[in-house]
Amino acid sequence: MTAKMSMQTGSGVRSVHAEKVRIGLIGTGRFGRLHLRVLQDIPGARVVALSDLNRQALEQTAADFGVPAADCHPDPMELIRRDDIDLVDVVTDEKSHGELVMAALKHGKHVIVEKPLCVTYGEASEIEKVQAAANRQVMVGNISRFSQPYYMIKKSIDNGTLGNVLSIRAKRNFSRSWFKAFGNRIHPVYESAIHDIDLILWYAGGASCTRVAAFERRVEGMKFPEMVSALLMFENGLIATLDTSWMVPAGSPQNLVDTLELDGLIDAHIEVVGESATAQYQLAHAGFSIWTDKGVLHPDTTLWPTGHHGVSGAIRAELEDFVRAAAENKPSAVMPLREAVHAIRIADAIVDAASRNQVVVLE
């Protein structure tokens, strides 16, 4: 694959002719390392630099993946300013996403950023403006769009099997032990519910959300709530409900037992009700189980399973899609930026509605 791109720089436009899309990865935590594993195995991609504020994590990742020390940057701006990078992959703390995405765009880089795009609608709108001016591509890692079961639901909507979509019900529960790392860091709407906001928008077929009602509950007195429920009304009459909680007990079956360096459970379920048919999918118990003396495992086989030839599943499809989009300098048909921006607008409205106990109207 040959990548041919015109990259915007401070001195004008330069042409890039490379055999592979050259990538700089910012963030070497658990998910950053997963991205790195996959990217190093994609024929059209080449990771040329790493960055992390945590020097120890940066050095360890570089050693584990064979990245030269000269290509490791404790300051992410050093990586972003490099002329030999076409695409920046942002896998950092959620609140840093917006700033890093805009910096990369302004330096002529394409960007893939792990969800969420950012944590305020104002920042999301600014990213959209900067992206348009830079003529670079931005894609958000809303991985569910690349998972085969969720895609099959989308396909059943698009081919008319479901008929007109009337309602969507979505829930997503995470292990309670994880909340210790997130309870004072990020509202769960941006960390867990954002997956279902994104799926609802995808299935809504371009319709905009117009009204939001929401409620939340705190259990352990941390900055952010463990539980959030929301009702979304769309301009085409679609009603969507979503519920997220971080209360799954330690004794529950585990499905994150392969590839990702994390133990626990993602218990996700979605139901799409149409005039002609209903589609539903449950992530937590997809039919595969392993019984052990310590409990029952339900290893996930859709998101990031390790197979005969490395990591596959939705994470590989997602990263391959964006490498292709960057190489061609064309927006991803699967994950358009405008829908990621609208998702942040809805997320902001859920937080606002829950905090004020009022319905929020989106003009």
KELUMVO-965648 format. One record per residue (C-alpha): x, y, z. Coordinates in nm, 2 decimals, decimal comma, always signed. Each point is the difference from the previous one (the first is absolute). Example, Ala and Ser with C-alpha at 12.3 -4.5 7.8 and 13.67 -1.06 7.14 Angstrom:
<guza X="+1,23" Y="-0,45" Z="+0,78"/>
<guza X="+0,14" Y="+0,34" Z="-0,07"/>
end
This chain:
<guza X="+0,00" Y="+0,00" Z="+0,00"/>
<guza X="+0,13" Y="+0,34" Z="-0,09"/>
<guza X="-0,10" Y="+0,30" Z="+0,20"/>
<guza X="+0,00" Y="+0,33" Z="-0,19"/>
<guza X="-0,10" Y="+0,30" Z="+0,21"/>
<guza X="+0,04" Y="+0,38" Z="+0,00"/>
<guza X="+0,09" Y="+0,10" Z="+0,35"/>
<guza X="-0,05" Y="+0,35" Z="+0,12"/>
<guza X="+0,29" Y="+0,15" Z="+0,19"/>
<guza X="+0,10" Y="+0,35" Z="+0,12"/>
<guza X="+0,20" Y="+0,06" Z="-0,32"/>
<guza X="-0,28" Y="-0,11" Z="-0,24"/>
<guza X="-0,09" Y="-0,34" Z="-0,15"/>
<guza X="+0,23" Y="-0,29" Z="-0,04"/>
<guza X="-0,06" Y="-0,33" Z="-0,18"/>
<guza X="+0,04" Y="-0,33" Z="+0,18"/>
<guza X="+0,07" Y="-0,31" Z="-0,20"/>
<guza X="+0,05" Y="-0,29" Z="+0,23"/>
<guza X="-0,04" Y="-0,37" Z="-0,02"/>
<guza X="-0,18" Y="+0,00" Z="+0,34"/>
<guza X="-0,19" Y="+0,25" Z="+0,20"/>
<guza X="+0,24" Y="+0,12" Z="+0,27"/>
<guza X="-0,15" Y="+0,01" Z="+0,34"/>
<guza X="+0,09" Y="+0,17" Z="+0,33"/>
<guza X="-0,18" Y="-0,15" Z="+0,31"/>
<guza X="-0,07" Y="+0,22" Z="+0,30"/>
<guza X="-0,08" Y="-0,20" Z="+0,31"/>
<guza X="+0,17" Y="-0,34" Z="+0,10"/>
<guza X="-0,25" Y="-0,12" Z="+0,26"/>
<guza X="-0,21" Y="-0,31" Z="-0,03"/>
<guza X="-0,20" Y="+0,10" Z="-0,31"/>
<guza X="+0,29" Y="+0,19" Z="-0,16"/>
<guza X="+0,20" Y="-0,33" Z="+0,01"/>
<guza X="-0,29" Y="-0,18" Z="-0,16"/>
<guza X="-0,01" Y="+0,26" Z="-0,28"/>
<guza X="+0,37" Y="-0,05" Z="-0,04"/>
<guza X="-0,03" Y="-0,37" Z="-0,03"/>
<guza X="-0,26" Y="+0,03" Z="-0,27"/>
<guza X="+0,17" Y="+0,28" Z="-0,19"/>
<guza X="+0,33" Y="-0,18" Z="-0,03"/>
<guza X="-0,19" Y="-0,29" Z="-0,17"/>
<guza X="-0,19" Y="+0,21" Z="-0,26"/>
<guza X="+0,18" Y="-0,01" Z="-0,33"/>
<guza X="-0,08" Y="+0,36" Z="-0,09"/>
<guza X="+0,12" Y="+0,15" Z="+0,33"/>
<guza X="+0,33" Y="+0,07" Z="+0,16"/>
<guza X="+0,04" Y="+0,13" Z="+0,36"/>
<guza X="+0,30" Y="+0,23" Z="+0,00"/>
<guza X="-0,03" Y="+0,18" Z="+0,34"/>
<guza X="-0,15" Y="-0,03" Z="+0,35"/>
<guza X="-0,08" Y="+0,25" Z="+0,26"/>
<guza X="-0,11" Y="-0,02" Z="+0,37"/>
<guza X="+0,04" Y="+0,24" Z="+0,29"/>
<guza X="+0,08" Y="-0,30" Z="+0,21"/>
<guza X="+0,37" Y="-0,07" Z="-0,09"/>
<guza X="+0,00" Y="-0,34" Z="+0,16"/>
<guza X="-0,30" Y="-0,12" Z="-0,20"/>
<guza X="+0,14" Y="+0,16" Z="-0,31"/>
<guza X="+0,34" Y="-0,17" Z="+0,03"/>
<guza X="-0,16" Y="-0,34" Z="+0,09"/>
<guza X="-0,23" Y="+0,01" Z="-0,30"/>
<guza X="+0,28" Y="+0,10" Z="-0,23"/>
<guza X="+0,21" Y="-0,29" Z="+0,12"/>
<guza X="-0,29" Y="-0,25" Z="-0,03"/>
<guza X="-0,09" Y="+0,11" Z="-0,35"/>
<guza X="+0,35" Y="+0,07" Z="-0,14"/>
<guza X="-0,04" Y="+0,38" Z="-0,04"/>
<guza X="+0,34" Y="+0,19" Z="+0,01"/>
<guza X="+0,05" Y="+0,23" Z="+0,29"/>
<guza X="+0,06" Y="+0,29" Z="-0,24"/>
<guza X="-0,36" Y="-0,03" Z="-0,11"/>
<guza X="-0,15" Y="+0,02" Z="+0,35"/>
<guza X="-0,12" Y="+0,34" Z="+0,12"/>
<guza X="-0,11" Y="+0,08" Z="+0,35"/>
<guza X="-0,15" Y="+0,32" Z="-0,14"/>
<guza X="-0,29" Y="-0,08" Z="-0,25"/>
<guza X="+0,06" Y="+0,33" Z="-0,19"/>
<guza X="+0,34" Y="-0,12" Z="-0,10"/>
<guza X="-0,16" Y="-0,30" Z="-0,17"/>
<guza X="-0,28" Y="+0,22" Z="-0,16"/>
<guza X="+0,26" Y="+0,24" Z="-0,15"/>
<guza X="+0,20" Y="-0,28" Z="-0,17"/>
<guza X="-0,01" Y="+0,03" Z="-0,38"/>
<guza X="+0,03" Y="-0,37" Z="-0,05"/>
<guza X="-0,34" Y="-0,08" Z="+0,15"/>
<guza X="-0,32" Y="-0,01" Z="-0,20"/>
<guza X="-0,25" Y="-0,12" Z="+0,26"/>
<guza X="-0,02" Y="+0,05" Z="+0,38"/>
<guza X="-0,17" Y="-0,26" Z="+0,21"/>
<guza X="-0,12" Y="+0,15" Z="+0,33"/>
<guza X="-0,06" Y="-0,25" Z="+0,28"/>
<guza X="+0,04" Y="+0,22" Z="+0,31"/>
<guza X="-0,21" Y="+0,13" Z="+0,29"/>
<guza X="-0,34" Y="+0,11" Z="-0,12"/>
<guza X="+0,03" Y="+0,36" Z="+0,10"/>
<guza X="+0,32" Y="+0,04" Z="-0,21"/>
<guza X="-0,16" Y="-0,13" Z="-0,32"/>
<guza X="-0,14" Y="+0,33" Z="-0,14"/>
<guza X="+0,33" Y="+0,20" Z="+0,04"/>
<guza X="+0,21" Y="-0,28" Z="-0,15"/>
<guza X="-0,24" Y="-0,05" Z="-0,29"/>
<guza X="+0,00" Y="+0,37" Z="-0,09"/>
<guza X="+0,38" Y="+0,03" Z="+0,03"/>
<guza X="+0,05" Y="-0,30" Z="-0,23"/>
<guza X="-0,24" Y="+0,14" Z="-0,26"/>
<guza X="+0,16" Y="+0,34" Z="+0,01"/>
<guza X="+0,33" Y="-0,17" Z="-0,08"/>
<guza X="-0,14" Y="-0,17" Z="-0,30"/>
<guza X="-0,06" Y="-0,34" Z="+0,15"/>
<guza X="-0,29" Y="-0,24" Z="-0,04"/>
<guza X="-0,13" Y="-0,12" Z="+0,34"/>
<guza X="-0,16" Y="-0,30" Z="+0,15"/>
<guza X="-0,11" Y="+0,06" Z="+0,36"/>
<guza X="-0,13" Y="-0,25" Z="+0,25"/>
<guza X="-0,35" Y="+0,08" Z="+0,12"/>
<guza X="-0,12" Y="+0,24" Z="+0,10"/>
<guza X="+0,10" Y="+0,26" Z="-0,26"/>
<guza X="+0,02" Y="+0,25" Z="+0,30"/>
<guza X="-0,20" Y="+0,08" Z="+0,31"/>
<guza X="-0,20" Y="+0,32" Z="-0,10"/>
<guza X="-0,22" Y="+0,08" Z="-0,30"/>
<guza X="+0,18" Y="+0,34" Z="-0,03"/>
<guza X="+0,33" Y="-0,18" Z="-0,05"/>
<guza X="-0,16" Y="-0,25" Z="-0,24"/>
<guza X="-0,13" Y="+0,29" Z="-0,22"/>
<guza X="+0,34" Y="+0,16" Z="-0,01"/>
<guza X="+0,16" Y="-0,33" Z="-0,11"/>
<guza X="-0,25" Y="-0,02" Z="-0,28"/>
<guza X="+0,10" Y="+0,35" Z="-0,12"/>
<guza X="+0,37" Y="-0,07" Z="+0,03"/>
<guza X="-0,04" Y="-0,32" Z="-0,19"/>
<guza X="-0,18" Y="+0,17" Z="-0,29"/>
<guza X="+0,27" Y="+0,27" Z="-0,02"/>
<guza X="+0,29" Y="-0,26" Z="+0,02"/>
<guza X="-0,16" Y="-0,23" Z="-0,26"/>
<guza X="+0,12" Y="-0,30" Z="+0,21"/>
<guza X="-0,21" Y="-0,29" Z="+0,12"/>
<guza X="-0,11" Y="-0,06" Z="+0,36"/>
<guza X="-0,15" Y="-0,32" Z="+0,11"/>
<guza X="-0,12" Y="-0,10" Z="+0,35"/>
<guza X="+0,06" Y="-0,35" Z="+0,13"/>
<guza X="-0,36" Y="-0,09" Z="+0,06"/>
<guza X="+0,08" Y="-0,37" Z="-0,03"/>
<guza X="-0,35" Y="-0,14" Z="+0,01"/>
<guza X="-0,06" Y="+0,12" Z="-0,36"/>
<guza X="+0,26" Y="-0,25" Z="-0,11"/>
<guza X="-0,13" Y="-0,29" Z="+0,20"/>
<guza X="-0,17" Y="-0,25" Z="-0,22"/>
<guza X="-0,32" Y="-0,05" Z="+0,20"/>
<guza X="-0,06" Y="+0,38" Z="+0,03"/>
<guza X="+0,07" Y="+0,03" Z="-0,37"/>
<guza X="-0,26" Y="-0,27" Z="-0,08"/>
<guza X="-0,26" Y="+0,21" Z="+0,19"/>
<guza X="+0,09" Y="+0,30" Z="-0,21"/>
<guza X="-0,02" Y="-0,21" Z="-0,32"/>
<guza X="-0,34" Y="-0,13" Z="+0,10"/>
<guza X="-0,12" Y="+0,36" Z="+0,04"/>
<guza X="+0,15" Y="+0,12" Z="-0,33"/>
<guza X="-0,14" Y="-0,29" Z="-0,21"/>
<guza X="-0,35" Y="+0,05" Z="+0,14"/>
<guza X="-0,02" Y="-0,32" Z="+0,21"/>
<guza X="-0,10" Y="+0,20" Z="+0,31"/>
<guza X="-0,21" Y="+0,25" Z="-0,18"/>
<guza X="-0,03" Y="+0,35" Z="+0,16"/>
<guza X="+0,20" Y="+0,00" Z="+0,33"/>
<guza X="-0,23" Y="+0,10" Z="+0,28"/>
<guza X="+0,20" Y="-0,04" Z="+0,31"/>
<guza X="+0,35" Y="-0,11" Z="+0,13"/>
<guza X="+0,08" Y="-0,13" Z="+0,34"/>
<guza X="+0,36" Y="-0,02" Z="+0,11"/>
<guza X="+0,18" Y="-0,09" Z="+0,32"/>
<guza X="+0,37" Y="-0,03" Z="+0,09"/>
<guza X="+0,12" Y="-0,12" Z="+0,34"/>
<guza X="+0,37" Y="+0,00" Z="+0,10"/>
<guza X="+0,19" Y="-0,17" Z="+0,28"/>
<guza X="-0,03" Y="+0,19" Z="+0,33"/>
<guza X="+0,37" Y="-0,03" Z="+0,07"/>
<guza X="+0,08" Y="+0,21" Z="-0,31"/>
<guza X="-0,18" Y="+0,30" Z="+0,14"/>
<guza X="+0,28" Y="+0,07" Z="+0,25"/>
<guza X="+0,21" Y="+0,12" Z="-0,30"/>
<guza X="-0,28" Y="+0,20" Z="-0,16"/>
<guza X="-0,23" Y="+0,13" Z="+0,28"/>
<guza X="+0,20" Y="+0,32" Z="+0,05"/>
<guza X="+0,13" Y="+0,02" Z="-0,35"/>
<guza X="-0,28" Y="+0,00" Z="-0,26"/>
<guza X="-0,38" Y="-0,01" Z="+0,00"/>
<guza X="-0,12" Y="-0,35" Z="-0,12"/>
<guza X="-0,20" Y="+0,16" Z="-0,27"/>
<guza X="+0,32" Y="+0,07" Z="-0,19"/>
<guza X="+0,17" Y="-0,33" Z="+0,10"/>
<guza X="-0,27" Y="-0,27" Z="-0,03"/>
<guza X="-0,33" Y="+0,15" Z="-0,12"/>
<guza X="+0,17" Y="+0,16" Z="-0,29"/>
<guza X="+0,02" Y="-0,34" Z="-0,17"/>
<guza X="-0,38" Y="-0,02" Z="+0,01"/>
<guza X="-0,06" Y="+0,36" Z="-0,09"/>
<guza X="+0,21" Y="-0,07" Z="-0,31"/>
<guza X="-0,19" Y="-0,32" Z="-0,09"/>
<guza X="-0,33" Y="+0,18" Z="+0,04"/>
<guza X="+0,11" Y="+0,28" Z="-0,23"/>
<guza X="+0,12" Y="-0,26" Z="-0,25"/>
<guza X="-0,33" Y="-0,19" Z="+0,00"/>
<guza X="-0,20" Y="+0,33" Z="-0,01"/>
<guza X="+0,11" Y="+0,04" Z="-0,36"/>
<guza X="+0,11" Y="+0,37" Z="+0,02"/>
<guza X="-0,29" Y="+0,13" Z="+0,21"/>
<guza X="+0,10" Y="+0,25" Z="+0,27"/>
<guza X="-0,08" Y="-0,03" Z="+0,37"/>
<guza X="-0,23" Y="+0,28" Z="+0,11"/>
<guza X="-0,08" Y="-0,06" Z="+0,37"/>
<guza X="+0,18" Y="-0,17" Z="+0,29"/>
<guza X="-0,11" Y="-0,10" Z="+0,35"/>
<guza X="+0,23" Y="-0,18" Z="+0,24"/>
<guza X="+0,06" Y="-0,11" Z="+0,35"/>
<guza X="+0,31" Y="-0,11" Z="+0,19"/>
<guza X="+0,09" Y="-0,16" Z="+0,33"/>
<guza X="+0,31" Y="+0,00" Z="+0,21"/>
<guza X="+0,09" Y="-0,29" Z="+0,23"/>
<guza X="+0,35" Y="+0,05" Z="+0,14"/>
<guza X="+0,01" Y="+0,38" Z="+0,01"/>
<guza X="+0,25" Y="+0,05" Z="-0,28"/>
<guza X="+0,00" Y="+0,30" Z="-0,23"/>
<guza X="-0,20" Y="-0,17" Z="-0,27"/>
<guza X="-0,30" Y="-0,23" Z="+0,02"/>
<guza X="+0,02" Y="-0,38" Z="-0,03"/>
<guza X="-0,34" Y="-0,02" Z="-0,17"/>
<guza X="-0,17" Y="+0,21" Z="-0,28"/>
<guza X="-0,33" Y="-0,05" Z="-0,18"/>
<guza X="-0,11" Y="+0,21" Z="-0,29"/>
<guza X="-0,29" Y="+0,04" Z="-0,24"/>
<guza X="+0,07" Y="+0,15" Z="-0,35"/>
<guza X="-0,26" Y="+0,13" Z="-0,24"/>
<guza X="+0,09" Y="+0,04" Z="-0,37"/>
<guza X="-0,14" Y="+0,23" Z="-0,27"/>
<guza X="-0,14" Y="-0,30" Z="-0,19"/>
<guza X="-0,20" Y="-0,13" Z="+0,30"/>
<guza X="+0,26" Y="-0,26" Z="+0,11"/>
<guza X="+0,00" Y="-0,06" Z="+0,37"/>
<guza X="+0,33" Y="-0,13" Z="+0,15"/>
<guza X="+0,09" Y="-0,10" Z="+0,36"/>
<guza X="+0,34" Y="-0,07" Z="+0,13"/>
<guza X="+0,12" Y="-0,11" Z="+0,34"/>
<guza X="+0,35" Y="-0,04" Z="+0,12"/>
<guza X="+0,14" Y="-0,11" Z="+0,34"/>
<guza X="+0,34" Y="-0,09" Z="+0,15"/>
<guza X="-0,15" Y="-0,24" Z="+0,26"/>
<guza X="+0,08" Y="-0,35" Z="-0,14"/>
<guza X="+0,13" Y="-0,20" Z="+0,30"/>
<guza X="+0,34" Y="-0,18" Z="+0,00"/>
<guza X="-0,17" Y="-0,34" Z="+0,00"/>
<guza X="-0,16" Y="+0,05" Z="-0,34"/>
<guza X="+0,11" Y="-0,19" Z="-0,30"/>
<guza X="+0,29" Y="+0,16" Z="-0,19"/>
<guza X="+0,02" Y="+0,07" Z="-0,37"/>
<guza X="+0,32" Y="+0,21" Z="-0,02"/>
<guza X="+0,23" Y="-0,30" Z="+0,04"/>
<guza X="+0,19" Y="+0,01" Z="-0,32"/>
<guza X="+0,23" Y="+0,25" Z="-0,17"/>
<guza X="-0,07" Y="+0,31" Z="+0,21"/>
<guza X="+0,19" Y="+0,04" Z="+0,32"/>
<guza X="-0,31" Y="+0,02" Z="+0,21"/>
<guza X="-0,23" Y="-0,23" Z="+0,20"/>
<guza X="-0,37" Y="+0,06" Z="+0,03"/>
<guza X="-0,33" Y="+0,02" Z="-0,18"/>
<guza X="-0,17" Y="+0,22" Z="-0,26"/>
<guza X="-0,37" Y="-0,09" Z="+0,02"/>
<guza X="-0,15" Y="+0,17" Z="-0,30"/>
<guza X="-0,34" Y="-0,05" Z="-0,16"/>
<guza X="-0,18" Y="+0,18" Z="-0,27"/>
<guza X="-0,35" Y="-0,04" Z="-0,15"/>
<guza X="-0,12" Y="+0,17" Z="-0,31"/>
<guza X="-0,38" Y="-0,01" Z="-0,06"/>
<guza X="-0,13" Y="+0,06" Z="-0,35"/>
<guza X="-0,34" Y="+0,00" Z="-0,15"/>
<guza X="+0,07" Y="-0,33" Z="-0,17"/>
<guza X="+0,25" Y="-0,18" Z="+0,23"/>
<guza X="+0,22" Y="+0,03" Z="+0,31"/>
<guza X="+0,38" Y="-0,05" Z="+0,02"/>
<guza X="+0,20" Y="-0,05" Z="+0,32"/>
<guza X="+0,35" Y="-0,09" Z="+0,10"/>
<guza X="+0,15" Y="-0,09" Z="+0,34"/>
<guza X="+0,38" Y="+0,03" Z="+0,03"/>
<guza X="+0,05" Y="-0,17" Z="+0,33"/>
<guza X="-0,12" Y="-0,35" Z="-0,08"/>
<guza X="+0,05" Y="-0,06" Z="-0,37"/>
<guza X="-0,01" Y="-0,38" Z="+0,03"/>
<guza X="+0,36" Y="-0,07" Z="+0,08"/>
<guza X="+0,09" Y="-0,10" Z="+0,36"/>
<guza X="+0,29" Y="-0,16" Z="+0,20"/>
<guza X="-0,08" Y="-0,15" Z="+0,34"/>
<guza X="+0,28" Y="+0,00" Z="+0,25"/>
<guza X="+0,04" Y="-0,06" Z="+0,37"/>
<guza X="+0,00" Y="+0,37" Z="+0,06"/>
<guza X="-0,30" Y="+0,09" Z="-0,21"/>
<guza X="-0,15" Y="+0,02" Z="-0,34"/>
<guza X="+0,17" Y="+0,19" Z="-0,29"/>
<guza X="-0,17" Y="+0,14" Z="-0,30"/>
<guza X="+0,29" Y="+0,10" Z="-0,22"/>
<guza X="-0,10" Y="+0,28" Z="-0,25"/>
<guza X="+0,06" Y="-0,11" Z="-0,36"/>
<guza X="-0,10" Y="+0,33" Z="-0,17"/>
<guza X="+0,18" Y="+0,30" Z="+0,13"/>
<guza X="+0,37" Y="-0,09" Z="+0,01"/>
<guza X="+0,06" Y="-0,38" Z="+0,00"/>
<guza X="+0,34" Y="-0,14" Z="-0,07"/>
<guza X="-0,01" Y="-0,25" Z="-0,28"/>
<guza X="+0,24" Y="-0,20" Z="-0,22"/>
<guza X="+0,15" Y="+0,32" Z="-0,15"/>
<guza X="-0,01" Y="+0,25" Z="+0,29"/>
<guza X="-0,27" Y="+0,22" Z="+0,13"/>
<guza X="-0,31" Y="+0,01" Z="-0,21"/>
<guza X="-0,37" Y="+0,10" Z="+0,05"/>
<guza X="-0,14" Y="+0,35" Z="+0,02"/>
<guza X="+0,32" Y="+0,17" Z="+0,12"/>
<guza X="+0,19" Y="-0,11" Z="-0,31"/>
<guza X="-0,29" Y="+0,09" Z="-0,24"/>
<guza X="-0,02" Y="+0,34" Z="+0,16"/>
<guza X="+0,37" Y="+0,08" Z="-0,03"/>
<guza X="+0,02" Y="-0,14" Z="-0,35"/>
<guza X="-0,29" Y="+0,22" Z="-0,10"/>
<guza X="+0,17" Y="+0,31" Z="+0,12"/>
<guza X="+0,34" Y="-0,09" Z="-0,15"/>
<guza X="-0,19" Y="-0,03" Z="-0,33"/>
<guza X="-0,18" Y="+0,33" Z="+0,06"/>
<guza X="+0,33" Y="+0,18" Z="+0,07"/>
<guza X="+0,17" Y="-0,15" Z="-0,30"/>
<guza X="-0,28" Y="+0,12" Z="-0,23"/>
<guza X="-0,07" Y="+0,32" Z="+0,20"/>
<guza X="-0,37" Y="-0,09" Z="-0,01"/>
<guza X="-0,24" Y="+0,00" Z="+0,30"/>
<guza X="-0,08" Y="-0,34" Z="+0,15"/>
<guza X="-0,34" Y="-0,12" Z="-0,13"/>
<guza X="-0,04" Y="-0,20" Z="+0,33"/>
<guza X="+0,08" Y="+0,27" Z="+0,25"/>
<guza X="-0,06" Y="+0,36" Z="-0,13"/>
<guza X="+0,12" Y="+0,28" Z="+0,22"/>
<guza X="-0,33" Y="+0,18" Z="+0,00"/>
<guza X="-0,17" Y="-0,29" Z="+0,19"/>
<guza X="+0,28" Y="-0,01" Z="+0,26"/>
<guza X="-0,06" Y="+0,38" Z="+0,05"/>
<guza X="-0,37" Y="-0,06" Z="+0,04"/>
<guza X="+0,07" Y="-0,28" Z="+0,25"/>
<guza X="+0,19" Y="+0,24" Z="+0,22"/>
<guza X="-0,29" Y="+0,25" Z="-0,02"/>
<guza X="-0,23" Y="-0,27" Z="+0,12"/>
<guza X="+0,24" Y="-0,10" Z="+0,28"/>
<guza X="+0,02" Y="+0,35" Z="+0,12"/>
<guza X="-0,38" Y="+0,03" Z="+0,00"/>
<guza X="-0,03" Y="-0,33" Z="+0,21"/>
<guza X="+0,24" Y="+0,14" Z="+0,26"/>
<guza X="-0,19" Y="+0,33" Z="+0,00"/>
<guza X="-0,34" Y="-0,16" Z="+0,02"/>
<guza X="+0,10" Y="-0,23" Z="+0,28"/>
<guza X="+0,17" Y="+0,27" Z="+0,21"/>
<guza X="-0,30" Y="+0,24" Z="-0,03"/>
<guza X="-0,28" Y="-0,26" Z="-0,01"/>
<guza X="-0,14" Y="+0,17" Z="-0,31"/>
<guza X="-0,06" Y="-0,09" Z="-0,36"/>
<guza X="+0,26" Y="+0,15" Z="-0,22"/>
<guza X="-0,11" Y="+0,12" Z="-0,35"/>
<guza X="+0,26" Y="-0,01" Z="-0,27"/>
<guza X="-0,06" Y="+0,27" Z="-0,25"/>
end
